[in-house]
Amino acid sequence: MSSIIEERLISHLTTIETVYNITINNKEEVAKWIADSISDEKNALTIATSLNTWVMMNNTGGSITIPMGTVKELQDKLKIIER
């Protein structure tokens, strides 16, 4: 199941790249980390949606690296820790 979630997360992050005309340097790493720590697709999408807002607020154009600490912090704040 994680691989399906990971694929969907990559698709979501790719959409974010398209919308903001940027490259997320660590897209695969972020998707893998979320997929490895979440088994529920809805919870994974909740984190990805939160990342959309984070990217919007932190985008300076060109490319962006999402800090893993930010991903963990969002997961913590959303109380989505399963594994």
N, CA, C and O atoms as CSV, one atom per row, in Angstrom:
chain,resi,resn,atom,element,x,y,z
A,1,MET,N,N,0.819,-1.208,0.000
A,1,MET,CA,C,0.000,0.000,0.000
A,1,MET,C,C,0.853,1.257,0.000
A,1,MET,O,O,0.469,2.251,-0.616
A,2,SER,N,N,1.985,1.245,0.663
A,2,SER,CA,C,2.829,2.429,0.714
A,2,SER,C,C,3.225,2.922,-0.667
A,2,SER,O,O,3.313,4.129,-0.890
A,3,SER,N,N,3.465,2.002,-1.600
A,3,SER,CA,C,3.892,2.430,-2.923
A,3,SER,C,C,2.781,3.194,-3.643
A,3,SER,O,O,3.068,4.134,-4.384
A,4,ILE,N,N,1.528,2.814,-3.440
A,4,ILE,CA,C,0.412,3.549,-4.044
A,4,ILE,C,C,0.324,4.940,-3.431
A,4,ILE,O,O,0.153,5.929,-4.143
A,5,ILE,N,N,0.440,5.013,-2.120
A,5,ILE,CA,C,0.413,6.306,-1.438
A,5,ILE,C,C,1.577,7.160,-1.917
A,5,ILE,O,O,1.402,8.347,-2.195
A,6,GLU,N,N,2.758,6.571,-2.015
A,6,GLU,CA,C,3.936,7.313,-2.468
A,6,GLU,C,C,3.732,7.858,-3.885
A,6,GLU,O,O,4.070,9.008,-4.163
A,7,GLU,N,N,3.183,7.033,-4.776
A,7,GLU,CA,C,2.918,7.478,-6.147
A,7,GLU,C,C,1.934,8.642,-6.164
A,7,GLU,O,O,2.113,9.602,-6.914
A,8,ARG,N,N,0.916,8.558,-5.355
A,8,ARG,CA,C,-0.085,9.636,-5.303
A,8,ARG,C,C,0.491,10.904,-4.698
A,8,ARG,O,O,0.157,12.011,-5.121
A,9,LEU,N,N,1.358,10.739,-3.708
A,9,LEU,CA,C,2.025,11.906,-3.133
A,9,LEU,C,C,2.932,12.580,-4.152
A,9,LEU,O,O,2.966,13.807,-4.242
A,10,ILE,N,N,3.664,11.783,-4.916
A,10,ILE,CA,C,4.517,12.353,-5.967
A,10,ILE,C,C,3.650,13.103,-6.976
A,10,ILE,O,O,4.021,14.188,-7.423
A,11,SER,N,N,2.517,12.542,-7.332
A,11,SER,CA,C,1.604,13.231,-8.252
A,11,SER,C,C,1.124,14.550,-7.667
A,11,SER,O,O,1.062,15.560,-8.369
A,12,HIS,N,N,0.786,14.542,-6.389
A,12,HIS,CA,C,0.328,15.765,-5.721
A,12,HIS,C,C,1.443,16.808,-5.693
A,12,HIS,O,O,1.204,17.982,-5.977
A,13,LEU,N,N,2.645,16.386,-5.354
A,13,LEU,CA,C,3.776,17.311,-5.312
A,13,LEU,C,C,4.119,17.820,-6.712
A,13,LEU,O,O,4.538,18.967,-6.864
A,14,THR,N,N,3.948,16.995,-7.719
A,14,THR,CA,C,4.162,17.417,-9.107
A,14,THR,C,C,3.140,18.484,-9.495
A,14,THR,O,O,3.472,19.437,-10.200
A,15,THR,N,N,1.918,18.326,-9.043
A,15,THR,CA,C,0.889,19.339,-9.293
A,15,THR,C,C,1.273,20.655,-8.628
A,15,THR,O,O,1.101,21.724,-9.214
A,16,ILE,N,N,1.790,20.580,-7.412
A,16,ILE,CA,C,2.255,21.791,-6.720
A,16,ILE,C,C,3.353,22.460,-7.542
A,16,ILE,O,O,3.354,23.681,-7.701
A,17,GLU,N,N,4.287,21.666,-8.063
A,17,GLU,CA,C,5.354,22.218,-8.909
A,17,GLU,C,C,4.776,22.952,-10.118
A,17,GLU,O,O,5.225,24.042,-10.473
A,18,THR,N,N,3.784,22.344,-10.735
A,18,THR,CA,C,3.174,22.928,-11.929
A,18,THR,C,C,2.448,24.232,-11.601
A,18,THR,O,O,2.587,25.226,-12.313
A,19,VAL,N,N,1.682,24.216,-10.529
A,19,VAL,CA,C,0.904,25.396,-10.141
A,19,VAL,C,C,1.813,26.582,-9.840
A,19,VAL,O,O,1.524,27.706,-10.252
A,20,TYR,N,N,2.916,26.339,-9.121
A,20,TYR,CA,C,3.802,27.426,-8.714
A,20,TYR,C,C,5.014,27.601,-9.634
A,20,TYR,O,O,5.877,28.442,-9.386
A,21,ASN,N,N,5.064,26.785,-10.710
A,21,ASN,CA,C,6.154,26.856,-11.681
A,21,ASN,C,C,7.520,26.751,-10.997
A,21,ASN,O,O,8.411,27.571,-11.217
A,22,ILE,N,N,7.655,25.725,-10.168
A,22,ILE,CA,C,8.891,25.488,-9.420
A,22,ILE,C,C,9.298,24.024,-9.554
A,22,ILE,O,O,8.579,23.209,-10.133
A,23,THR,N,N,10.454,23.717,-9.013
A,23,THR,CA,C,10.910,22.339,-8.858
A,23,THR,C,C,11.074,22.081,-7.367
A,23,THR,O,O,11.729,22.853,-6.666
A,24,ILE,N,N,10.483,21.003,-6.887
A,24,ILE,CA,C,10.707,20.579,-5.503
A,24,ILE,C,C,11.886,19.618,-5.549
A,24,ILE,O,O,11.765,18.493,-6.034
A,25,ASN,N,N,13.027,20.072,-5.040
A,25,ASN,CA,C,14.276,19.320,-5.150
A,25,ASN,C,C,14.216,17.940,-4.509
A,25,ASN,O,O,14.847,17.000,-4.994
A,26,ASN,N,N,13.463,17.814,-3.426
A,26,ASN,CA,C,13.425,16.543,-2.696
A,26,ASN,C,C,12.031,15.914,-2.713
A,26,ASN,O,O,11.585,15.331,-1.725
A,27,LYS,N,N,11.364,16.042,-3.838
A,27,LYS,CA,C,9.993,15.536,-3.986
A,27,LYS,C,C,9.889,14.049,-3.642
A,27,LYS,O,O,9.008,13.651,-2.879
A,28,GLU,N,N,10.774,13.235,-4.195
A,28,GLU,CA,C,10.710,11.795,-3.958
A,28,GLU,C,C,10.990,11.451,-2.494
A,28,GLU,O,O,10.343,10.578,-1.916
A,29,GLU,N,N,11.959,12.146,-1.908
A,29,GLU,CA,C,12.297,11.911,-0.499
A,29,GLU,C,C,11.110,12.244,0.410
A,29,GLU,O,O,10.789,11.488,1.328
A,30,VAL,N,N,10.469,13.374,0.146
A,30,VAL,CA,C,9.313,13.787,0.946
A,30,VAL,C,C,8.180,12.767,0.794
A,30,VAL,O,O,7.585,12.343,1.784
A,31,ALA,N,N,7.887,12.379,-0.448
A,31,ALA,CA,C,6.812,11.419,-0.693
A,31,ALA,C,C,7.100,10.086,-0.012
A,31,ALA,O,O,6.205,9.485,0.583
A,32,LYS,N,N,8.336,9.625,-0.095
A,32,LYS,CA,C,8.710,8.351,0.524
A,32,LYS,C,C,8.592,8.430,2.044
A,32,LYS,O,O,8.071,7.509,2.672
A,33,TRP,N,N,9.068,9.514,2.634
A,33,TRP,CA,C,9.018,9.655,4.083
A,33,TRP,C,C,7.572,9.639,4.576
A,33,TRP,O,O,7.248,8.960,5.550
A,34,ILE,N,N,6.706,10.391,3.895
A,34,ILE,CA,C,5.294,10.418,4.301
A,34,ILE,C,C,4.672,9.033,4.124
A,34,ILE,O,O,4.005,8.524,5.025
A,35,ALA,N,N,4.896,8.432,2.961
A,35,ALA,CA,C,4.316,7.111,2.682
A,35,ALA,C,C,4.799,6.057,3.670
A,35,ALA,O,O,4.039,5.167,4.051
A,36,ASP,N,N,6.064,6.152,4.087
A,36,ASP,CA,C,6.604,5.175,5.043
A,36,ASP,C,C,6.060,5.370,6.451
A,36,ASP,O,O,6.100,4.448,7.265
A,37,SER,N,N,5.547,6.576,6.745
A,37,SER,CA,C,5.082,6.831,8.108
A,37,SER,C,C,3.560,6.873,8.220
A,37,SER,O,O,3.025,6.982,9.323
A,38,ILE,N,N,2.860,6.787,7.093
A,38,ILE,CA,C,1.401,6.884,7.074
A,38,ILE,C,C,0.839,5.722,6.276
A,38,ILE,O,O,1.324,5.423,5.185
A,39,SER,N,N,-0.176,5.069,6.809
A,39,SER,CA,C,-0.798,3.981,6.051
A,39,SER,C,C,-2.156,4.375,5.482
A,39,SER,O,O,-2.709,3.665,4.642
A,40,ASP,N,N,-2.687,5.488,5.929
A,40,ASP,CA,C,-3.991,5.943,5.472
A,40,ASP,C,C,-3.820,7.026,4.399
A,40,ASP,O,O,-3.195,8.059,4.636
A,41,GLU,N,N,-4.380,6.772,3.234
A,41,GLU,CA,C,-4.219,7.696,2.109
A,41,GLU,C,C,-4.799,9.085,2.417
A,41,GLU,O,O,-4.232,10.094,1.998
A,42,LYS,N,N,-5.896,9.144,3.128
A,42,LYS,CA,C,-6.516,10.425,3.480
A,42,LYS,C,C,-5.569,11.259,4.348
A,42,LYS,O,O,-5.436,12.465,4.140
A,43,ASN,N,N,-4.920,10.624,5.311
A,43,ASN,CA,C,-3.975,11.335,6.165
A,43,ASN,C,C,-2.764,11.815,5.363
A,43,ASN,O,O,-2.249,12.909,5.593
A,44,ALA,N,N,-2.318,10.987,4.423
A,44,ALA,CA,C,-1.187,11.383,3.576
A,44,ALA,C,C,-1.564,12.606,2.745
A,44,ALA,O,O,-0.756,13.522,2.595
A,45,LEU,N,N,-2.779,12.630,2.206
A,45,LEU,CA,C,-3.233,13.768,1.421
A,45,LEU,C,C,-3.368,15.024,2.277
A,45,LEU,O,O,-3.113,16.133,1.807
A,46,THR,N,N,-3.767,14.845,3.529
A,46,THR,CA,C,-3.863,15.992,4.442
A,46,THR,C,C,-2.499,16.649,4.613
A,46,THR,O,O,-2.395,17.876,4.597
A,47,ILE,N,N,-1.463,15.849,4.774
A,47,ILE,CA,C,-0.107,16.392,4.899
A,47,ILE,C,C,0.309,17.057,3.589
A,47,ILE,O,O,0.877,18.149,3.604
A,48,ALA,N,N,0.033,16.414,2.463
A,48,ALA,CA,C,0.404,16.980,1.160
A,48,ALA,C,C,-0.308,18.310,0.916
A,48,ALA,O,O,0.280,19.236,0.357
A,49,THR,N,N,-1.553,18.404,1.326
A,49,THR,CA,C,-2.298,19.648,1.174
A,49,THR,C,C,-1.684,20.747,2.042
A,49,THR,O,O,-1.601,21.901,1.621
A,50,SER,N,N,-1.263,20.391,3.233
A,50,SER,CA,C,-0.579,21.349,4.107
A,50,SER,C,C,0.741,21.799,3.489
A,50,SER,O,O,1.127,22.962,3.607
A,51,LEU,N,N,1.432,20.866,2.828
A,51,LEU,CA,C,2.677,21.220,2.149
A,51,LEU,C,C,2.422,22.201,1.007
A,51,LEU,O,O,3.263,23.052,0.717
A,52,ASN,N,N,1.268,22.084,0.363
A,52,ASN,CA,C,0.916,23.042,-0.678
A,52,ASN,C,C,0.922,24.462,-0.114
A,52,ASN,O,O,1.472,25.379,-0.726
A,53,THR,N,N,0.314,24.633,1.040
A,53,THR,CA,C,0.284,25.947,1.684
A,53,THR,C,C,1.689,26.376,2.079
A,53,THR,O,O,2.054,27.539,1.905
A,54,TRP,N,N,2.477,25.452,2.608
A,54,TRP,CA,C,3.854,25.787,2.998
A,54,TRP,C,C,4.650,26.257,1.778
A,54,TRP,O,O,5.363,27.257,1.845
A,55,VAL,N,N,4.524,25.537,0.676
A,55,VAL,CA,C,5.246,25.919,-0.553
A,55,VAL,C,C,4.787,27.296,-1.021
A,55,VAL,O,O,5.610,28.131,-1.394
A,56,MET,N,N,3.487,27.534,-1.004
A,56,MET,CA,C,2.959,28.831,-1.427
A,56,MET,C,C,3.572,29.962,-0.607
A,56,MET,O,O,3.927,31.009,-1.149
A,57,MET,N,N,3.693,29.749,0.693
A,57,MET,CA,C,4.207,30.798,1.582
A,57,MET,C,C,5.729,30.944,1.524
A,57,MET,O,O,6.254,32.002,1.869
A,58,ASN,N,N,6.438,29.913,1.098
A,58,ASN,CA,C,7.898,29.923,1.124
A,58,ASN,C,C,8.544,29.907,-0.257
A,58,ASN,O,O,9.768,29.847,-0.368
A,59,ASN,N,N,7.744,29.959,-1.290
A,59,ASN,CA,C,8.228,29.898,-2.660
A,59,ASN,C,C,8.900,31.218,-3.054
A,59,ASN,O,O,8.301,32.288,-2.953
A,60,THR,N,N,10.137,31.121,-3.497
A,60,THR,CA,C,10.839,32.308,-4.005
A,60,THR,C,C,11.113,32.159,-5.501
A,60,THR,O,O,11.818,32.977,-6.092
A,61,GLY,N,N,10.562,31.123,-6.102
A,61,GLY,CA,C,10.725,30.894,-7.531
A,61,GLY,C,C,11.863,29.940,-7.823
A,61,GLY,O,O,12.785,29.791,-7.021
A,62,GLY,N,N,11.796,29.307,-8.954
A,62,GLY,CA,C,12.866,28.403,-9.376
A,62,GLY,C,C,12.755,27.027,-8.766
A,62,GLY,O,O,12.126,26.135,-9.337
A,63,SER,N,N,13.357,26.852,-7.621
A,63,SER,CA,C,13.307,25.553,-6.951
A,63,SER,C,C,13.230,25.755,-5.444
A,63,SER,O,O,13.574,26.808,-4.907
A,64,ILE,N,N,12.765,24.702,-4.794
A,64,ILE,CA,C,12.605,24.757,-3.340
A,64,ILE,C,C,12.883,23.364,-2.773
A,64,ILE,O,O,12.566,22.348,-3.391
A,65,THR,N,N,13.472,23.346,-1.606
A,65,THR,CA,C,13.677,22.095,-0.873
A,65,THR,C,C,12.792,22.158,0.367
A,65,THR,O,O,12.887,23.088,1.169
A,66,ILE,N,N,11.942,21.168,0.507
A,66,ILE,CA,C,11.073,21.109,1.681
A,66,ILE,C,C,11.865,20.459,2.810
A,66,ILE,O,O,12.240,19.291,2.704
A,67,PRO,N,N,12.126,21.195,3.890
A,67,PRO,CA,C,12.861,20.592,4.997
A,67,PRO,C,C,12.080,19.430,5.615
A,67,PRO,O,O,10.876,19.535,5.848
A,68,MET,N,N,12.770,18.334,5.874
A,68,MET,CA,C,12.098,17.181,6.472
A,68,MET,C,C,11.542,17.547,7.843
A,68,MET,O,O,10.527,16.995,8.266
A,69,GLY,N,N,12.187,18.458,8.528
A,69,GLY,CA,C,11.667,18.926,9.811
A,69,GLY,C,C,10.290,19.560,9.660
A,69,GLY,O,O,9.439,19.432,10.541
A,70,THR,N,N,10.077,20.240,8.546
A,70,THR,CA,C,8.774,20.842,8.270
A,70,THR,C,C,7.724,19.765,8.048
A,70,THR,O,O,6.601,19.879,8.539
A,71,VAL,N,N,8.082,18.727,7.314
A,71,VAL,CA,C,7.156,17.615,7.075
A,71,VAL,C,C,6.789,16.968,8.408
A,71,VAL,O,O,5.615,16.702,8.666
A,72,LYS,N,N,7.785,16.714,9.250
A,72,LYS,CA,C,7.536,16.097,10.553
A,72,LYS,C,C,6.693,17.010,11.437
A,72,LYS,O,O,5.802,16.546,12.149
A,73,GLU,N,N,6.979,18.307,11.388
A,73,GLU,CA,C,6.227,19.271,12.191
A,73,GLU,C,C,4.757,19.316,11.762
A,73,GLU,O,O,3.861,19.347,12.606
A,74,LEU,N,N,4.514,19.318,10.448
A,74,LEU,CA,C,3.134,19.300,9.961
A,74,LEU,C,C,2.426,18.030,10.410
A,74,LEU,O,O,1.276,18.069,10.849
A,75,GLN,N,N,3.115,16.917,10.298
A,75,GLN,CA,C,2.534,15.640,10.705
A,75,GLN,C,C,2.196,15.674,12.196
A,75,GLN,O,O,1.136,15.207,12.614
A,76,ASP,N,N,3.099,16.225,12.981
A,76,ASP,CA,C,2.886,16.358,14.418
A,76,ASP,C,C,1.686,17.252,14.727
A,76,ASP,O,O,0.820,16.889,15.523
A,77,LYS,N,N,1.643,18.414,14.098
A,77,LYS,CA,C,0.562,19.366,14.345
A,77,LYS,C,C,-0.788,18.801,13.918
A,77,LYS,O,O,-1.816,19.097,14.527
A,78,LEU,N,N,-0.775,17.999,12.883
A,78,LEU,CA,C,-2.013,17.397,12.412
A,78,LEU,C,C,-2.344,16.116,13.184
A,78,LEU,O,O,-3.369,15.477,12.947
A,79,LYS,N,N,-1.456,15.761,14.108
A,79,LYS,CA,C,-1.630,14.558,14.935
A,79,LYS,C,C,-1.762,13.301,14.072
A,79,LYS,O,O,-2.568,12.414,14.357
A,80,ILE,N,N,-0.959,13.247,13.019
A,80,ILE,CA,C,-1.011,12.111,12.104
A,80,ILE,C,C,0.303,11.354,12.195
A,80,ILE,O,O,1.200,11.521,11.368
A,81,ILE,N,N,0.390,10.532,13.201
A,81,ILE,CA,C,1.570,9.672,13.358
A,81,ILE,C,C,1.038,8.275,13.582
A,81,ILE,O,O,0.356,8.008,14.571
A,82,GLU,N,N,1.352,7.395,12.666
A,82,GLU,CA,C,0.807,6.058,12.744
A,82,GLU,C,C,1.848,4.997,13.008
A,82,GLU,O,O,1.587,4.033,13.727
A,83,ARG,N,N,3.046,5.167,12.425
A,83,ARG,CA,C,4.040,4.095,12.522
A,83,ARG,C,C,5.225,4.556,13.307
A,83,ARG,O,O,6.173,3.794,13.500
